[in-house]
Amino acid sequence: MVSNILHTVLLAASLLPLAHAAPADTCKYKGALVNWQLFKTCNHVCNLYTPTTVAEAQAIVRNSLALGRGVKAVGARHSYTDNLCKENADFIDMTKLHNIISINKDEGWAYFEAGTTFGALEIALKKEGMTYGFAAPAWPLITVGGALANSAHGSGWTTGGPITVPAATLAVDIINPQGELETITDGDKLAAIKTNLGLLGVVVRIKYAVHPSRKMRYSLEVVSDKDAIADGLLSIVEKQAGTIGWYIPSFQTIALAKMSHADDYSGPLASGSAITNTMQTFRRNVLSKAIACKLALCPSPISNSSVVPVVGLEEDVIGGVSAVYGDILSVMGKFGIVLPIGVGDDEYALPISRHQEAIAAVKATFKEYHDIDISIKGVSAALPFVEIRFAPAEDTAYLALNTDSDPAVWGQGTVWIEVWFLTSEANENQIGKFRNALQARLLALGARPHWGKTREVTFQGGVRDRYNGNFAKFEAVRHAMDSKNTFMNEFATRAGIQ
C-alpha cells in the first residue's frame, strides 16, 4: 500500500497555487481529435489542454466547472469509438502526466501518473527486474489511464497474475466531478473506476500490480478452423501462461502463439513489452506470409515454428516512436487533416464456452461475403484476419469486458474476437456489410462489444442486459459522483448508461 505520508505530500503539492493563469472562458481549439488510425474523432472540442502536473489538471477541471462546461480526458487516442467525446467540452490531454513515482518490489506494485504509457512503464520496471506481464494491451504507446477507462486486456490463462488492466489496478487518485483530488482504494467506487469510460472524473495516478520477470518459452501451434470449431481450443489454452491466436479465414487455419513459464530456459527474461513485441512481430510475419501465399508465392500459408527467445522493446525506440506519433496526431487534429485509408477493427468479448460458435460465426460470415471487395487495390490481401485472446473470469470491475456478472455464463472465462480490416470511403459500403453481418452473429451469441474498439453502431439500443445488473451498480456510483453530468456523454447514453 502506498504510504500515507506519500499520499499526504502528493495531495498537498497538488493543491498549491498554480504559476500558470487559469484557462480563459473561450473555445480556442475549434478542431477535432485524431485517433491512432489517423482518423478524426470528437469534432467539436472547445479547448484542448496538456497539463504537466496534477495541480494543473485540477485547476483546468475547476475552471471548466466554474464555466459550466463538460470535461473529458484523453490519452494516446487508441480508442476507435466516440466514447471519449463530448460536445463543446474542455479536453485534457493526459500524455504529459507520465511520471513514475515509485516501484515497490517487495509488495508488488508501481505507482505512476495515468498518462504513463505501457512502454515507458515497462522500461522503468525492467530496470528493477519487474514486469506487468500479461496485464496489458499489445501496443506500448497506450496510456495506462486510457486502457483502464476502456477495459483493455492482454491474453493469458495460468500466469499467476492479472490479465486485464482493470484487474491489475489496485488504487487510483482521481480528480472527481467536484474538482477535488480523491484517493480510492476499494469498494464500489474502485469497482466502477476500473472500467470508468471517462464518466467519473479524471484519473491522474494509478497503483498497479507488478511482479518479477520470469523466463518464458514461446512456440507456435497451428490448427484448422474445422478442428477448432469441432474440438475447441481450451485444451491448448489452459496449458499455457499466455496464448493468443490469429485466424485468417481464407486459409482456414488458426495459428496459436503459446507462452509458458520456463525457469530452466536459458533465454532472456520475459517482460511485458517483450511479450507484446514478440506477438506483434509474429503477427507481422503471419500477415506477410499470408499476403505472399494469397499471391501464390508459397506452397503453404503457415507452419509450426520452433521455440524462440522473447525479445523486448528498447527505450530509445519507444521514446522516439511515441514522440513522433504524438506530433502527427496533434498536427492532424489541429488542421483537420484526414487520410483516405486506415486500419480498423471490431472486437467482442464472449463467454469462453462459446468460442467454437464464435469462430464458426466468423467463418460463416467470411464465406458469405468473401466475394465483396474488402481489400483496397490488393493491399489487404490477407484481410480480414481475426485475433483471438483469452482470460479467466474476474469480478473486480463492474463494466470490465470479462466481468463475472453471471457465473453460469461467464464463470469459465472470456474469449475476445477481434476482426481487423482496411477501411476507406471507397470500400465503406462493402466492408460495412461484412461487419454488420458478423456483429449480428456475435451479438446473438451474447457478445459484449469492446468499449474502446467497436464502432458506435454496435451500441445502438444499449448493452446493459449483457452485464447482469452491473450497469445498475455502476450507475449508482456515477450518480453519486457526478450528479451534474459533467463527464457524461452521448456515447454512454447510447450504450444504455443512465
C-alpha positions in Angstrom: 0.0 0.0 0.0 1.3 3.4 -0.8 2.3 5.1 2.4 0.0 7.7 4.0 3.0 10.1 4.1 3.5 9.8 0.3 -0.2 10.5 -0.4 -0.2 13.4 2.0 2.8 15.0 0.4 1.4 14.5 -3.1 -2.1 15.8 -2.2 -0.6 18.9 -0.6 1.6 19.5 -3.6 -1.4 19.2 -6.0 -3.3 21.9 -4.1 -0.6 24.5 -4.2 -1.4 27.7 -6.2 -0.6 27.4 -9.9 2.1 29.5 -11.5 0.1 29.4 -14.8 -3.0 31.5 -15.4 -6.4 29.8 -15.4 -7.8 28.9 -18.8 -9.9 31.7 -20.4 -13.6 31.5 -21.0 -13.3 30.9 -24.7 -13.2 28.0 -27.1 -9.8 28.3 -28.7 -9.2 24.8 -30.2 -12.1 24.6 -32.6 -10.8 21.4 -34.1 -11.1 17.6 -33.9 -9.1 15.0 -32.2 -7.3 12.3 -34.3 -7.1 8.7 -33.2 -4.2 6.3 -33.8 -5.8 5.2 -37.1 -5.2 8.8 -38.2 -9.0 9.4 -38.5 -10.8 12.3 -37.0 -13.0 11.9 -33.9 -14.6 14.3 -31.4 -15.3 17.1 -33.9 -16.4 19.8 -31.5 -13.6 20.3 -29.0 -13.8 23.5 -27.1 -10.3 23.6 -25.6 -7.5 21.1 -25.5 -5.2 21.4 -22.5 -2.0 19.5 -21.9 -1.1 19.8 -18.2 2.3 18.7 -16.9 1.3 18.4 -13.2 -1.7 17.1 -11.4 -2.2 20.5 -9.9 -2.6 22.0 -13.4 -5.1 19.3 -14.4 -7.1 20.0 -11.2 -7.1 23.7 -12.0 -8.4 23.1 -15.5 -11.2 20.9 -14.2 -12.2 23.5 -11.6 -12.2 26.3 -14.2 -14.4 24.2 -16.6 -16.8 23.5 -13.7 -17.0 27.2 -12.9 -17.8 27.9 -16.6 -20.5 25.2 -16.6 -18.7 23.2 -19.3 -18.2 19.5 -19.6 -14.8 17.9 -19.2 -13.2 14.8 -20.8 -9.7 13.3 -20.5 -7.9 11.7 -23.5 -4.8 9.6 -23.6 -2.9 8.2 -26.6 -6.2 8.2 -28.6 -6.2 4.5 -29.3 -9.9 4.4 -28.9 -11.8 3.9 -32.2 -15.3 5.0 -30.9 -16.7 8.3 -29.8 -16.7 7.1 -26.2 -14.3 9.8 -25.2 -16.2 12.6 -26.9 -18.5 15.3 -25.5 -19.9 18.2 -27.5 -18.2 21.5 -26.9 -16.3 20.3 -23.8 -12.9 21.1 -22.5 -10.5 18.2 -23.1 -7.4 17.3 -21.1 -4.6 15.6 -22.9 -3.0 13.3 -20.3 0.1 12.3 -22.2 2.4 14.8 -20.3 1.3 13.4 -16.9 3.8 10.5 -17.2 5.9 10.5 -14.1 6.6 7.1 -12.5 6.5 7.9 -8.8 7.6 4.7 -7.1 8.0 0.9 -7.6 7.7 -1.4 -4.6 9.3 -4.7 -5.5 8.5 -6.4 -2.1 4.8 -5.6 -2.2 4.5 -5.9 -6.0 3.1 -2.6 -7.1 4.1 0.5 -9.1 2.6 4.0 -8.6 2.6 6.4 -11.5 0.7 9.1 -13.3 -2.1 8.0 -15.6 -0.6 9.4 -18.8 2.3 6.9 -18.5 2.4 4.6 -21.5 2.9 0.8 -21.1 6.2 1.1 -22.9 7.5 3.7 -20.5 6.3 1.7 -17.6 7.9 -1.4 -18.8 11.3 0.4 -19.3 11.2 1.5 -15.6 10.1 -1.9 -14.4 12.8 -3.7 -16.4 15.4 -1.8 -14.5 14.1 -3.3 -11.3 13.7 -6.8 -12.7 9.9 -6.4 -12.6 7.1 -6.5 -15.2 3.4 -6.0 -15.6 3.4 -9.3 -17.5 0.3 -10.1 -19.5 -1.9 -7.4 -18.0 -1.6 -5.0 -20.9 -2.8 -4.5 -24.5 -0.4 -5.3 -27.3 0.7 -1.8 -28.1 3.2 0.0 -25.9 2.1 3.6 -26.7 -1.3 3.3 -25.0 -1.6 5.2 -21.7 -2.4 3.1 -18.7 -5.2 5.6 -17.7 -6.8 5.2 -21.1 -6.5 1.5 -21.0 -8.2 1.5 -17.6 -11.1 3.6 -18.8 -11.9 1.1 -21.7 -11.1 -2.3 -20.0 -8.1 -3.1 -22.1 -6.6 -6.5 -21.7 -3.8 -8.9 -22.6 -4.2 -12.6 -23.2 -3.3 -15.5 -20.9 -4.5 -18.1 -18.6 -2.1 -19.6 -16.0 0.1 -16.6 -15.5 -0.4 -16.3 -11.7 -1.2 -12.7 -12.2 -3.9 -10.4 -13.7 -4.6 -10.5 -17.4 -6.6 -7.3 -17.8 -5.8 -3.7 -16.9 -8.8 -3.4 -14.5 -7.7 -6.5 -12.6 -4.2 -5.1 -12.2 -5.3 -1.7 -10.9 -5.1 -1.6 -7.1 -5.9 2.0 -6.4 -6.3 5.4 -8.1 -6.1 9.1 -7.5 -8.9 10.9 -9.3 -10.0 14.5 -9.8 -13.7 14.0 -9.1 -16.6 15.9 -10.7 -16.4 18.4 -7.9 -12.8 19.2 -8.7 -11.4 17.6 -5.6 -8.5 15.1 -5.6 -9.7 11.8 -4.2 -7.8 8.6 -3.4 -9.8 5.4 -4.0 -8.5 2.1 -2.8 -11.5 -0.2 -2.6 -15.3 -0.6 -2.6 -17.9 0.3 -5.1 -16.1 3.4 -6.4 -13.0 1.4 -7.3 -15.1 -1.3 -9.0 -16.7 1.4 -11.1 -13.5 3.2 -11.8 -11.8 0.0 -13.1 -13.8 0.5 -16.3 -14.9 4.1 -16.0 -15.4 5.1 -19.6 -14.2 8.6 -18.6 -17.5 9.2 -16.8 -16.4 9.5 -13.2 -13.7 12.2 -13.3 -10.0 12.4 -14.4 -7.9 9.6 -13.2 -4.4 11.1 -12.6 -2.4 8.4 -10.7 -2.6 4.7 -10.7 -1.3 2.0 -8.3 -0.7 -1.1 -10.5 0.2 -4.7 -9.7 3.6 -5.8 -10.9 5.7 -8.9 -10.4 9.2 -10.2 -11.0 10.1 -11.0 -14.6 10.2 -14.7 -15.5 11.8 -16.7 -18.3 9.4 -17.7 -20.9 9.2 -20.3 -23.7 7.4 -19.3 -26.9 6.2 -21.6 -29.7 3.5 -21.8 -32.3 0.8 -24.4 -32.9 -1.4 -24.4 -36.0 -4.9 -25.9 -36.1 -7.5 -25.9 -38.8 -10.6 -23.9 -38.2 -12.6 -27.0 -38.8 -10.9 -28.7 -35.8 -11.1 -25.6 -33.7 -14.9 -25.5 -34.3 -15.3 -29.2 -33.6 -12.9 -29.7 -30.7 -12.3 -26.2 -29.3 -9.1 -24.6 -28.2 -9.3 -24.9 -24.5 -7.1 -28.0 -24.2 -4.3 -25.8 -25.7 -5.1 -22.5 -23.9 -5.4 -23.9 -20.4 -1.9 -25.4 -20.5 -0.2 -22.0 -21.3 0.6 -18.9 -19.4 -0.2 -16.8 -22.4 -1.9 -17.8 -25.6 -3.0 -15.6 -28.5 -4.4 -16.8 -31.8 -4.6 -15.4 -35.4 -7.2 -16.7 -37.7 -7.1 -15.9 -41.4 -10.4 -17.3 -42.7 -9.2 -17.5 -46.3 -6.5 -20.1 -45.1 -8.9 -21.9 -42.8 -6.2 -22.1 -40.2 -5.7 -20.7 -36.7 -2.1 -20.0 -35.5 -1.7 -20.1 -31.7 1.3 -18.3 -30.2 1.9 -20.1 -26.9 4.0 -18.8 -24.0 4.8 -20.9 -21.0 6.9 -20.3 -17.9 10.3 -22.0 -18.3 12.6 -21.1 -15.4 15.2 -23.5 -16.7 15.2 -21.8 -20.1 18.5 -20.1 -20.9 16.9 -17.2 -22.9 16.3 -13.7 -21.7 13.8 -12.6 -19.1 10.4 -12.0 -20.4 8.9 -8.7 -19.7 5.5 -7.2 -20.6 6.9 -5.3 -23.6 8.9 -8.3 -24.6 5.7 -10.4 -24.7 3.7 -7.9 -26.7 6.6 -7.2 -29.1 7.2 -10.8 -29.8 3.5 -11.3 -30.5 3.4 -8.2 -32.7 6.4 -9.5 -34.6 4.8 -12.8 -35.1 1.6 -11.2 -36.3 3.5 -9.3 -38.9 5.3 -12.5 -40.0 2.0 -14.3 -40.3 0.5 -11.5 -42.3 3.4 -11.2 -44.7 3.3 -14.9 -45.3 -0.4 -14.7 -45.8 -0.1 -12.0 -48.4 2.6 -13.9 -50.2 0.5 -17.0 -50.2 -2.5 -15.1 -51.4 -0.4 -14.2 -54.4 0.6 -17.9 -54.8 4.2 -17.3 -53.8 4.4 -20.1 -51.3 3.3 -23.7 -51.0 1.6 -23.4 -47.6 0.5 -20.4 -45.6 1.5 -21.1 -42.0 3.6 -23.8 -40.4 4.6 -24.7 -36.8 7.7 -22.9 -35.5 10.4 -23.9 -33.1 10.9 -22.4 -29.6 12.3 -18.9 -29.9 13.5 -16.5 -27.3 11.5 -13.5 -26.3 12.9 -10.1 -27.3 11.9 -6.8 -25.7 11.5 -3.3 -26.8 14.3 -0.8 -26.3 13.9 2.6 -24.6 15.0 4.7 -27.5 12.6 3.0 -29.9 9.6 3.6 -27.7 10.6 7.2 -26.9 11.2 8.1 -30.5 8.1 6.5 -31.9 5.9 7.9 -29.2 7.2 11.5 -29.7 6.8 11.4 -33.5 3.4 9.7 -33.4 2.1 12.2 -30.8 3.2 15.1 -33.0 1.5 13.6 -36.1 -1.8 13.3 -34.2 -1.6 16.8 -32.9 -0.9 18.4 -36.3 -3.6 16.4 -38.0 -6.2 17.3 -35.4 -5.4 21.0 -35.4 -5.6 21.3 -39.2 -8.4 18.8 -39.8 -6.2 16.5 -41.9 -7.6 13.1 -42.7 -6.2 10.1 -44.6 -8.1 8.3 -47.3 -7.3 4.8 -45.9 -6.8 3.3 -42.5 -6.8 0.1 -40.4 -9.8 -0.6 -38.3 -11.0 -3.5 -36.1 -14.1 -4.6 -34.3 -13.8 -6.5 -31.1 -16.2 -8.5 -29.0 -15.9 -10.4 -25.7 -17.8 -13.7 -25.4 -18.1 -16.4 -22.8 -15.3 -18.8 -23.5 -17.7 -21.7 -23.6 -19.0 -20.2 -26.9 -15.6 -19.7 -28.6 -16.3 -22.5 -31.0 -19.5 -20.9 -32.1 -17.8 -17.6 -32.4 -15.1 -19.0 -34.7 -17.9 -20.7 -36.7 -19.7 -17.3 -37.0 -16.5 -15.7 -38.4 -16.1 -18.5 -40.9 -19.7 -18.3 -42.0 -19.6 -14.5 -42.4 -16.4 -14.6 -44.4 -17.8 -17.3 -46.6 -20.9 -15.3 -47.2 -19.1 -12.1 -48.0 -15.8 -13.4 -49.5 -16.7 -12.1 -52.9 -17.0 -8.4 -51.8 -14.2 -6.0 -52.2 -12.9 -5.9 -48.6 -9.4 -5.1 -49.7 -8.2 -1.9 -51.2 -6.4 -2.3 -54.5 -5.0 -5.6 -53.3 -3.2 -4.0 -50.3 -5.1 -6.1 -47.8 -4.9 -9.4 -49.5 -4.7 -11.1 -46.1 -7.5 -9.1 -44.5 -9.7 -9.5 -42.8 -7.9 -11.5 -40.2 -9.0 -12.3 -36.6 -7.1 -12.1 -33.4 -8.3 -14.4 -30.6 -7.4 -13.7 -26.9 -8.3 -15.4 -23.7 -8.6 -14.6 -20.0 -10.1 -16.2 -16.8 -13.2 -14.6 -15.4 -12.8 -11.7 -13.0 -15.2 -9.9 -10.6 -13.2 -6.7 -9.7 -14.8 -4.3 -12.1 -18.5 -3.7 -12.9 -18.1 -3.0 -16.6 -15.0 -4.9 -17.4 -15.4 -7.0 -20.6 -14.7 -10.2 -18.7 -16.6 -9.3 -15.5 -18.2 -12.4 -14.0 -21.6 -10.8 -13.6 -23.3 -14.1 -14.4 -21.2 -17.1 -13.2 -23.3 -19.6 -15.1 -22.5 -17.9 -18.4 -19.2 -16.0 -17.8 -17.7 -18.0 -15.0 -15.4 -20.3 -17.2 -13.6 -17.3 -18.7 -13.7 -15.0 -21.6 -12.6 -15.1 -25.3 -12.1 -11.9 -27.4 -12.8 -12.0 -31.1 -11.1 -9.1 -32.8 -11.6 -8.6 -36.6 -9.1 -6.4 -38.5 -9.7 -4.8 -41.8 -8.8 -1.9 -44.0 -11.3 0.9 -44.4 -11.8 3.9 -46.6 -14.6 5.8 -48.3 -14.1 3.5 -51.3 -14.9 0.3 -49.5 -17.0 1.6 -46.7 -20.2 0.1 -48.1 -18.7 -3.3 -48.8 -16.8 -3.7 -45.5 -19.9 -2.4 -43.7 -21.9 -5.3 -44.9 -19.3 -7.7 -43.6 -19.0 -6.0 -40.3 -22.7 -5.7 -39.7 -23.3 -9.4 -40.6 -20.6 -10.6 -38.2 -21.8 -8.2 -35.5 -25.3 -9.7 -35.7 -24.0 -13.2 -35.4 -21.7 -12.5 -32.4 -24.3 -10.4 -30.6 -26.7 -13.3 -31.0 -24.1 -15.4 -29.0 -24.2 -12.9 -26.1 -21.2 -10.9 -27.1 -20.1 -7.7 -25.2 -18.7 -5.1 -27.6 -15.3 -3.7 -26.7 -15.8 -0.3 -25.2 -12.9 1.2 -27.0 -12.6 -0.7 -30.2 -16.0 -1.4 -31.7 -17.7 1.4 -33.5 -20.8 3.1 -32.3 -23.2 1.2 -34.4 -22.8 -1.8 -32.0 -24.1 0.2 -29.1 -27.4 1.3 -30.6 -30.1 0.3 -28.1 -27.7 -0.4 -25.3 -25.9 -3.4 -24.0 -26.8 -3.3 -20.3 -28.6 -6.7 -20.4 -25.2 -8.3 -21.1 -23.8 -7.3 -17.7 -26.5 -8.8 -15.4 -27.1 -5.9 -13.1 -23.7 -4.5 -13.1 -24.9 -1.4 -15.1 -27.1 -0.5 -12.1 -24.2 -0.8 -9.7 -22.0 1.4 -12.0 -24.8 3.9 -12.4 -25.3 4.2 -8.6 -21.6 5.2 -8.3 -21.9 7.6 -11.3 -25.0 9.3 -9.9 -23.3 9.8 -6.5 -20.1 11.1 -8.0 -21.4 13.2 -11.0 -24.9 14.3 -10.3 -24.5 17.3 -12.7 -23.3 15.0 -15.6 -20.1 16.9 -16.1 -18.4 13.8 -17.6 -21.5 12.2 -19.1 -21.6 12.0 -22.9 -23.7 10.9 -25.8 -21.9 7.6 -26.2 -22.8 6.5 -22.7 -26.4 7.4 -23.2 -26.5 5.4 -26.5 -24.9 2.4 -24.7 -27.7 2.4 -22.2 -25.9 4.0 -19.2 -28.2 6.2 -17.2 
